[in-house]
Amino acid sequence: MESSGRFLMDGKVDVDVDETYVGGHDQGVIGRKGGRKKIVVLAIEKQGIGVSRMYARVIDSASKENLKEFMKDHIKVEAKVPYGQMGGLQGDGKGIS
């Protein structure tokens, strides 16, 4: 399913962004390198005790450029997103812009 892109997360409720590796165990592969695993970045907009919206994308690497491109596509610039746990954006201080 593809998003229409018309409903950006506005940050009026909590928006969390994180990246993770998805894929099963690869025989003979140690850690995150190699194998068939994919990196997926997720943005989840929480409302109350549930989730109101979620966007996800497979990315080539967890670089600042890839993470920011995803965030620009799905989150409004003025939204407040905590970056403390995102390795690719740590220390950036620039947020989405």
A tleap script that builds the chain and sets N, CA, C and O, in Angstrom:
source leaprc.protein.ff14SB
mol = sequence {
  NMET GLU SER SER GLY ARG PHE LEU MET ASP
  GLY LYS VAL ASP VAL ASP VAL ASP GLU THR
  TYR VAL GLY GLY HIE ASP GLN GLY VAL ILE
  GLY ARG LYS GLY GLY ARG LYS LYS ILE VAL
  VAL LEU ALA ILE GLU LYS GLN GLY ILE GLY
  VAL SER ARG MET TYR ALA ARG VAL ILE ASP
  SER ALA SER LYS GLU ASN LEU LYS GLU PHE
  MET LYS ASP HIE ILE LYS VAL GLU ALA LYS
  VAL PRO TYR GLY GLN MET GLY GLY LEU GLN
  GLY ASP GLY LYS GLY ILE CSER
}
set mol.1.N position { 0.849 -1.165 0.000 }
set mol.1.CA position { 0.000 0.000 0.000 }
set mol.1.C position { 0.897 1.231 0.000 }
set mol.1.O position { 1.907 1.269 0.703 }
set mol.2.N position { 0.534 2.216 -0.774 }
set mol.2.CA position { 1.307 3.449 -0.852 }
set mol.2.C position { 0.485 4.613 -0.313 }
set mol.2.O position { -0.718 4.713 -0.553 }
set mol.3.N position { 1.164 5.487 0.420 }
set mol.3.CA position { 0.499 6.651 0.999 }
set mol.3.C position { 0.221 7.700 -0.073 }
set mol.3.O position { 0.972 7.838 -1.039 }
set mol.4.N position { -0.851 8.420 0.113 }
set mol.4.CA position { -1.164 9.516 -0.801 }
set mol.4.C position { -0.243 10.705 -0.558 }
set mol.4.O position { -0.092 11.565 -1.425 }
set mol.5.N position { 0.375 10.753 0.628 }
set mol.5.CA position { 1.257 11.865 0.965 }
set mol.5.C position { 0.518 13.117 1.385 }
set mol.5.O position { 1.141 14.153 1.617 }
set mol.6.N position { -0.803 13.043 1.489 }
set mol.6.CA position { -1.604 14.220 1.830 }
set mol.6.C position { -1.769 14.431 3.324 }
set mol.6.O position { -2.246 15.486 3.742 }
set mol.7.N position { -1.392 13.469 4.130 }
set mol.7.CA position { -1.658 13.547 5.559 }
set mol.7.C position { -0.359 13.462 6.356 }
set mol.7.O position { -0.043 12.425 6.939 }
set mol.8.N position { 0.378 14.550 6.374 }
set mol.8.CA position { 1.633 14.586 7.120 }
set mol.8.C position { 1.344 14.583 8.618 }
set mol.8.O position { 0.358 15.164 9.069 }
set mol.9.N position { 2.198 13.935 9.372 }
set mol.9.CA position { 2.076 13.940 10.826 }
set mol.9.C position { 2.440 15.330 11.318 }
set mol.9.O position { 3.479 15.870 10.939 }
set mol.10.N position { 1.588 15.917 12.162 }
set mol.10.CA position { 1.785 17.312 12.548 }
set mol.10.C position { 2.431 17.504 13.909 }
set mol.10.O position { 2.777 18.628 14.272 }
set mol.11.N position { 2.598 16.433 14.665 }
set mol.11.CA position { 3.256 16.551 15.960 }
set mol.11.C position { 2.359 17.079 17.061 }
set mol.11.O position { 2.846 17.354 18.158 }
set mol.12.N position { 1.046 17.233 16.808 }
set mol.12.CA position { 0.120 17.652 17.872 }
set mol.12.C position { 0.009 16.558 18.922 }
set mol.12.O position { -0.282 16.826 20.087 }
set mol.13.N position { 0.241 15.336 18.499 }
set mol.13.CA position { 0.361 14.202 19.416 }
set mol.13.C position { 1.786 13.671 19.256 }
set mol.13.O position { 2.533 14.159 18.408 }
set mol.14.N position { 2.161 12.701 20.043 }
set mol.14.CA position { 3.522 12.184 19.994 }
set mol.14.C position { 3.830 11.524 18.652 }
set mol.14.O position { 3.034 10.737 18.141 }
set mol.15.N position { 4.998 11.854 18.086 }
set mol.15.CA position { 5.500 11.207 16.877 }
set mol.15.C position { 6.859 10.603 17.211 }
set mol.15.O position { 7.779 11.316 17.613 }
set mol.16.N position { 6.979 9.309 17.047 }
set mol.16.CA position { 8.249 8.621 17.271 }
set mol.16.C position { 8.778 8.116 15.947 }
set mol.16.O position { 8.023 7.599 15.124 }
set mol.17.N position { 10.083 8.265 15.741 }
set mol.17.CA position { 10.739 7.784 14.532 }
set mol.17.C position { 11.904 6.910 14.959 }
set mol.17.O position { 12.661 7.265 15.862 }
set mol.18.N position { 12.043 5.766 14.303 }
set mol.18.CA position { 13.149 4.873 14.618 }
set mol.18.C position { 13.429 3.995 13.412 }
set mol.18.O position { 12.586 3.832 12.530 }
set mol.19.N position { 14.621 3.438 13.391 }
set mol.19.CA position { 14.963 2.492 12.335 }
set mol.19.C position { 15.242 1.139 12.971 }
set mol.19.O position { 15.646 1.047 14.130 }
set mol.20.N position { 15.017 0.082 12.179 }
set mol.20.CA position { 15.243 -1.277 12.669 }
set mol.20.C position { 15.602 -2.169 11.497 }
set mol.20.O position { 15.394 -1.807 10.339 }
set mol.21.N position { 16.138 -3.325 11.802 }
set mol.21.CA position { 16.442 -4.323 10.779 }
set mol.21.C position { 15.336 -5.363 10.786 }
set mol.21.O position { 14.902 -5.810 11.848 }
set mol.22.N position { 14.879 -5.751 9.594 }
set mol.22.CA position { 13.800 -6.717 9.454 }
set mol.22.C position { 14.308 -7.874 8.607 }
set mol.22.O position { 14.963 -7.676 7.583 }
set mol.23.N position { 14.001 -9.061 9.043 }
set mol.23.CA position { 14.413 -10.261 8.311 }
set mol.23.C position { 14.754 -11.361 9.281 }
set mol.23.O position { 15.076 -11.104 10.441 }
set mol.24.N position { 14.686 -12.552 8.818 }
set mol.24.CA position { 14.960 -13.698 9.675 }
set mol.24.C position { 16.440 -13.906 9.902 }
set mol.24.O position { 17.274 -13.126 9.442 }
set mol.25.N position { 16.749 -14.961 10.613 }
set mol.25.CA position { 18.134 -15.322 10.917 }
set mol.25.C position { 18.807 -15.841 9.652 }
set mol.25.O position { 18.289 -16.740 8.990 }
set mol.26.N position { 19.967 -15.268 9.318 }
set mol.26.CA position { 20.753 -15.733 8.179 }
set mol.26.C position { 21.859 -16.652 8.683 }
set mol.26.O position { 22.669 -16.260 9.523 }
set mol.27.N position { 21.887 -17.851 8.175 }
set mol.27.CA position { 22.887 -18.836 8.600 }
set mol.27.C position { 24.298 -18.335 8.295 }
set mol.27.O position { 24.595 -17.940 7.167 }
set mol.28.N position { 25.157 -18.355 9.300 }
set mol.28.CA position { 26.545 -17.977 9.118 }
set mol.28.C position { 26.810 -16.483 9.134 }
set mol.28.O position { 27.952 -16.065 8.946 }
set mol.29.N position { 25.781 -15.662 9.355 }
set mol.29.CA position { 25.945 -14.210 9.388 }
set mol.29.C position { 25.835 -13.743 10.829 }
set mol.29.O position { 24.882 -14.075 11.534 }
set mol.30.N position { 26.828 -12.964 11.259 }
set mol.30.CA position { 26.827 -12.451 12.618 }
set mol.30.C position { 26.511 -10.956 12.580 }
set mol.30.O position { 27.095 -10.213 11.791 }
set mol.31.N position { 25.588 -10.522 13.432 }
set mol.31.CA position { 25.260 -9.103 13.521 }
set mol.31.C position { 24.378 -8.626 12.388 }
set mol.31.O position { 23.627 -9.403 11.798 }
set mol.32.N position { 24.477 -7.334 12.088 }
set mol.32.CA position { 23.576 -6.703 11.116 }
set mol.32.C position { 24.133 -6.662 9.706 }
set mol.32.O position { 23.395 -6.377 8.762 }
set mol.33.N position { 25.399 -6.937 9.545 }
set mol.33.CA position { 26.023 -6.848 8.222 }
set mol.33.C position { 25.773 -8.108 7.415 }
set mol.33.O position { 25.705 -9.208 7.964 }
set mol.34.N position { 25.639 -7.941 6.130 }
set mol.34.CA position { 25.456 -9.070 5.246 }
set mol.34.C position { 24.074 -9.678 5.375 }
set mol.34.O position { 23.199 -9.124 6.041 }
set mol.35.N position { 23.887 -10.791 4.751 }
set mol.35.CA position { 22.604 -11.469 4.832 }
set mol.35.C position { 21.523 -10.752 4.036 }
set mol.35.O position { 21.800 -9.909 3.183 }
set mol.36.N position { 20.299 -11.112 4.341 }
set mol.36.CA position { 19.157 -10.579 3.587 }
set mol.36.C position { 18.344 -9.559 4.362 }
set mol.36.O position { 17.283 -9.137 3.902 }
set mol.37.N position { 18.817 -9.159 5.519 }
set mol.37.CA position { 18.065 -8.204 6.338 }
set mol.37.C position { 17.949 -6.857 5.631 }
set mol.37.O position { 18.843 -6.449 4.890 }
set mol.38.N position { 16.841 -6.182 5.873 }
set mol.38.CA position { 16.576 -4.850 5.315 }
set mol.38.C position { 16.455 -3.854 6.450 }
set mol.38.O position { 15.977 -4.192 7.533 }
set mol.39.N position { 16.889 -2.621 6.203 }
set mol.39.CA position { 16.710 -1.548 7.180 }
set mol.39.C position { 15.379 -0.869 6.874 }
set mol.39.O position { 15.114 -0.479 5.736 }
set mol.40.N position { 14.549 -0.734 7.900 }
set mol.40.CA position { 13.247 -0.094 7.757 }
set mol.40.C position { 13.186 1.070 8.731 }
set mol.40.O position { 13.504 0.915 9.910 }
set mol.41.N position { 12.775 2.246 8.238 }
set mol.41.CA position { 12.552 3.396 9.105 }
set mol.41.C position { 11.041 3.532 9.280 }
set mol.41.O position { 10.273 3.382 8.329 }
set mol.42.N position { 10.628 3.822 10.530 }
set mol.42.CA position { 9.212 3.915 10.884 }
set mol.42.C position { 8.921 5.245 11.548 }
set mol.42.O position { 9.740 5.749 12.316 }
set mol.43.N position { 7.775 5.813 11.265 }
set mol.43.CA position { 7.258 6.973 11.990 }
set mol.43.C position { 5.890 6.565 12.515 }
set mol.43.O position { 5.024 6.130 11.756 }
set mol.44.N position { 5.708 6.711 13.812 }
set mol.44.CA position { 4.446 6.319 14.443 }
set mol.44.C position { 3.878 7.516 15.185 }
set mol.44.O position { 4.547 8.110 16.030 }
set mol.45.N position { 2.652 7.861 14.868 }
set mol.45.CA position { 1.951 8.953 15.538 }
set mol.45.C position { 1.006 8.329 16.563 }
set mol.45.O position { 0.050 7.637 16.213 }
set mol.46.N position { 1.297 8.589 17.831 }
set mol.46.CA position { 0.510 7.998 18.919 }
set mol.46.C position { -0.563 8.976 19.380 }
set mol.46.O position { -0.336 10.183 19.469 }
set mol.47.N position { -1.723 8.427 19.667 }
set mol.47.CA position { -2.823 9.230 20.178 }
set mol.47.C position { -3.490 8.453 21.295 }
set mol.47.O position { -4.065 7.389 21.066 }
set mol.48.N position { -3.413 8.986 22.503 }
set mol.48.CA position { -3.949 8.262 23.653 }
set mol.48.C position { -3.139 7.004 23.884 }
set mol.48.O position { -1.912 7.054 23.968 }
set mol.49.N position { -3.823 5.875 23.988 }
set mol.49.CA position { -3.113 4.626 24.201 }
set mol.49.C position { -2.901 3.843 22.907 }
set mol.49.O position { -2.369 2.734 22.930 }
set mol.50.N position { -3.313 4.415 21.792 }
set mol.50.CA position { -3.204 3.713 20.517 }
set mol.50.C position { -2.340 4.444 19.507 }
set mol.50.O position { -1.697 5.446 19.823 }
set mol.51.N position { -2.335 3.938 18.311 }
set mol.51.CA position { -1.592 4.515 17.192 }
set mol.51.C position { -2.597 5.085 16.203 }
set mol.51.O position { -3.519 4.390 15.777 }
set mol.52.N position { -2.418 6.369 15.833 }
set mol.52.CA position { -3.351 6.957 14.872 }
set mol.52.C position { -2.854 6.800 13.437 }
set mol.52.O position { -3.654 6.611 12.521 }
set mol.53.N position { -1.534 6.878 13.239 }
set mol.53.CA position { -0.965 6.690 11.900 }
set mol.53.C position { 0.425 6.101 12.014 }
set mol.53.O position { 1.109 6.274 13.023 }
set mol.54.N position { 0.843 5.390 10.952 }
set mol.54.CA position { 2.191 4.858 10.895 }
set mol.54.C position { 2.647 4.832 9.450 }
set mol.54.O position { 1.899 4.428 8.560 }
set mol.55.N position { 3.876 5.263 9.221 }
set mol.55.CA position { 4.498 5.177 7.909 }
set mol.55.C position { 5.791 4.389 8.050 }
set mol.55.O position { 6.463 4.479 9.077 }
set mol.56.N position { 6.145 3.617 7.029 }
set mol.56.CA position { 7.379 2.844 7.045 }
set mol.56.C position { 7.972 2.838 5.642 }
set mol.56.O position { 7.254 2.951 4.649 }
set mol.57.N position { 9.302 2.703 5.578 }
set mol.57.CA position { 9.988 2.640 4.284 }
set mol.57.C position { 11.275 1.834 4.441 }
set mol.57.O position { 11.998 1.985 5.425 }
set mol.58.N position { 11.547 0.986 3.468 }
set mol.58.CA position { 12.837 0.295 3.407 }
set mol.58.C position { 13.852 1.295 2.872 }
set mol.58.O position { 13.606 1.956 1.863 }
set mol.59.N position { 15.006 1.408 3.558 }
set mol.59.CA position { 16.058 2.342 3.143 }
set mol.59.C position { 17.362 1.575 2.967 }
set mol.59.O position { 17.547 0.504 3.544 }
set mol.60.N position { 18.274 2.141 2.154 }
set mol.60.CA position { 19.559 1.486 1.891 }
set mol.60.C position { 20.487 1.537 3.089 }
set mol.60.O position { 21.219 0.583 3.352 }
set mol.61.N position { 20.462 2.651 3.820 }
set mol.61.CA position { 21.314 2.808 4.997 }
set mol.61.C position { 20.623 3.767 5.963 }
set mol.61.O position { 19.728 4.517 5.573 }
set mol.62.N position { 21.042 3.736 7.212 }
set mol.62.CA position { 20.457 4.613 8.228 }
set mol.62.C position { 21.236 5.925 8.288 }
set mol.62.O position { 21.581 6.404 9.368 }
set mol.63.N position { 21.506 6.495 7.129 }
set mol.63.CA position { 22.237 7.763 7.057 }
set mol.63.C position { 21.307 8.932 7.358 }
set mol.63.O position { 20.088 8.803 7.251 }
set mol.64.N position { 21.882 10.073 7.735 }
set mol.64.CA position { 21.081 11.278 7.991 }
set mol.64.C position { 20.248 11.630 6.778 }
set mol.64.O position { 19.084 12.006 6.911 }
set mol.65.N position { 20.832 11.512 5.596 }
set mol.65.CA position { 20.122 11.886 4.374 }
set mol.65.C position { 18.879 11.017 4.168 }
set mol.65.O position { 17.803 11.538 3.876 }
set mol.66.N position { 19.022 9.698 4.318 }
set mol.66.CA position { 17.876 8.802 4.133 }
set mol.66.C position { 16.795 9.029 5.183 }
set mol.66.O position { 15.607 9.035 4.863 }
set mol.67.N position { 17.206 9.216 6.446 }
set mol.67.CA position { 16.238 9.434 7.511 }
set mol.67.C position { 15.504 10.761 7.325 }
set mol.67.O position { 14.287 10.825 7.495 }
set mol.68.N position { 16.233 11.811 6.980 }
set mol.68.CA position { 15.591 13.113 6.782 }
set mol.68.C position { 14.653 13.109 5.577 }
set mol.68.O position { 13.593 13.734 5.622 }
set mol.69.N position { 15.024 12.418 4.504 }
set mol.69.CA position { 14.148 12.339 3.331 }
set mol.69.C position { 12.826 11.675 3.702 }
set mol.69.O position { 11.759 12.145 3.308 }
set mol.70.N position { 12.899 10.583 4.459 }
set mol.70.CA position { 11.683 9.900 4.924 }
set mol.70.C position { 10.841 10.839 5.785 }
set mol.70.O position { 9.625 10.927 5.613 }
set mol.71.N position { 11.495 11.539 6.709 }
set mol.71.CA position { 10.770 12.425 7.621 }
set mol.71.C position { 10.130 13.591 6.872 }
set mol.71.O position { 9.007 13.978 7.196 }
set mol.72.N position { 10.804 14.152 5.893 }
set mol.72.CA position { 10.222 15.246 5.100 }
set mol.72.C position { 8.985 14.779 4.337 }
set mol.72.O position { 8.049 15.552 4.131 }
set mol.73.N position { 8.984 13.516 3.920 }
set mol.73.CA position { 7.858 12.977 3.162 }
set mol.73.C position { 6.628 12.706 4.026 }
set mol.73.O position { 5.510 12.664 3.513 }
set mol.74.N position { 6.829 12.518 5.363 }
set mol.74.CA position { 5.715 12.070 6.198 }
set mol.74.C position { 5.438 12.903 7.444 }
set mol.74.O position { 4.415 12.694 8.096 }
set mol.75.N position { 6.321 13.842 7.796 }
set mol.75.CA position { 6.152 14.607 9.033 }
set mol.75.C position { 6.308 16.087 8.733 }
set mol.75.O position { 7.243 16.485 8.039 }
set mol.76.N position { 5.397 16.909 9.252 }
set mol.76.CA position { 5.510 18.355 9.062 }
set mol.76.C position { 6.772 18.880 9.744 }
set mol.76.O position { 7.191 18.367 10.782 }
set mol.77.N position { 7.364 19.901 9.150 }
set mol.77.CA position { 8.616 20.473 9.645 }
set mol.77.C position { 8.481 20.964 11.080 }
set mol.77.O position { 9.415 20.829 11.870 }
set mol.78.N position { 7.329 21.533 11.425 }
set mol.78.CA position { 7.157 22.108 12.767 }
set mol.78.C position { 6.851 21.061 13.850 }
set mol.78.O position { 6.756 21.408 15.028 }
set mol.79.N position { 6.698 19.800 13.469 }
set mol.79.CA position { 6.409 18.755 14.453 }
set mol.79.C position { 7.600 18.542 15.376 }
set mol.79.O position { 8.753 18.651 14.958 }
set mol.80.N position { 7.313 18.242 16.615 }
set mol.80.CA position { 8.360 17.951 17.583 }
set mol.80.C position { 8.573 16.444 17.627 }
set mol.80.O position { 7.695 15.686 18.038 }
set mol.81.N position { 9.753 16.031 17.197 }
set mol.81.CA position { 10.098 14.616 17.166 }
set mol.81.C position { 11.343 14.422 18.025 }
set mol.81.O position { 12.364 15.060 17.768 }
set mol.82.N position { 11.285 13.561 19.037 }
set mol.82.CA position { 12.489 13.319 19.848 }
set mol.82.C position { 13.528 12.538 19.045 }
set mol.82.O position { 13.227 11.473 18.506 }
set mol.83.N position { 14.753 13.070 18.965 }
set mol.83.CA position { 15.799 12.434 18.163 }
set mol.83.C position { 16.815 11.678 18.996 }
set mol.83.O position { 17.757 11.117 18.438 }
set mol.84.N position { 16.659 11.644 20.308 }
set mol.84.CA position { 17.667 11.081 21.193 }
set mol.84.C position { 18.048 9.644 20.908 }
set mol.84.O position { 19.193 9.263 21.151 }
set mol.85.N position { 17.133 8.830 20.401 }
set mol.85.CA position { 17.422 7.418 20.218 }
set mol.85.C position { 17.747 7.062 18.779 }
set mol.85.O position { 18.040 5.903 18.485 }
set mol.86.N position { 17.704 8.033 17.874 }
set mol.86.CA position { 17.982 7.746 16.467 }
set mol.86.C position { 19.454 7.964 16.168 }
set mol.86.O position { 19.909 9.103 16.071 }
set mol.87.N position { 20.191 6.892 16.025 }
set mol.87.CA position { 21.621 6.981 15.785 }
set mol.87.C position { 21.985 7.850 14.596 }
set mol.87.O position { 22.954 8.605 14.663 }
set mol.88.N position { 21.231 7.760 13.512 }
set mol.88.CA position { 21.538 8.509 12.303 }
set mol.88.C position { 21.360 10.005 12.446 }
set mol.88.O position { 21.926 10.764 11.659 }
set mol.89.N position { 20.581 10.458 13.438 }
set mol.89.CA position { 20.334 11.886 13.612 }
set mol.89.C position { 20.906 12.439 14.908 }
set mol.89.O position { 20.763 13.631 15.180 }
set mol.90.N position { 21.549 11.605 15.710 }
set mol.90.CA position { 22.083 12.081 16.990 }
set mol.90.C position { 23.091 13.204 16.766 }
set mol.90.O position { 23.946 13.133 15.883 }
set mol.91.N position { 22.967 14.219 17.575 }
set mol.91.CA position { 23.904 15.326 17.504 }
set mol.91.C position { 23.657 16.274 16.358 }
set mol.91.O position { 24.375 17.264 16.216 }
set mol.92.N position { 22.659 16.001 15.534 }
set mol.92.CA position { 22.391 16.838 14.380 }
set mol.92.C position { 21.818 18.182 14.793 }
set mol.92.O position { 22.277 19.225 14.326 }
set mol.93.N position { 20.812 18.166 15.672 }
set mol.93.CA position { 20.214 19.392 16.184 }
set mol.93.C position { 19.384 20.156 15.169 }
set mol.93.O position { 18.809 21.188 15.515 }
set mol.94.N position { 19.299 19.689 13.924 }
set mol.94.CA position { 18.576 20.410 12.880 }
set mol.94.C position { 17.180 19.865 12.659 }
set mol.94.O position { 16.372 20.498 11.978 }
set mol.95.N position { 16.882 18.716 13.214 }
set mol.95.CA position { 15.558 18.136 13.010 }
set mol.95.C position { 15.301 17.796 11.571 }
set mol.95.O position { 16.190 17.316 10.868 }
set mol.96.N position { 14.090 18.042 11.128 }
set mol.96.CA position { 13.677 17.652 9.794 }
set mol.96.C position { 14.171 18.605 8.719 }
set mol.96.O position { 14.466 18.173 7.604 }
set mol.97.N position { 14.268 19.885 9.027 }
set mol.97.CA position { 14.582 20.878 7.986 }
set mol.97.C position { 15.945 20.695 7.371 }
set mol.97.O position { 16.331 21.459 6.487 }
savepdb mol mol.pdb
quit
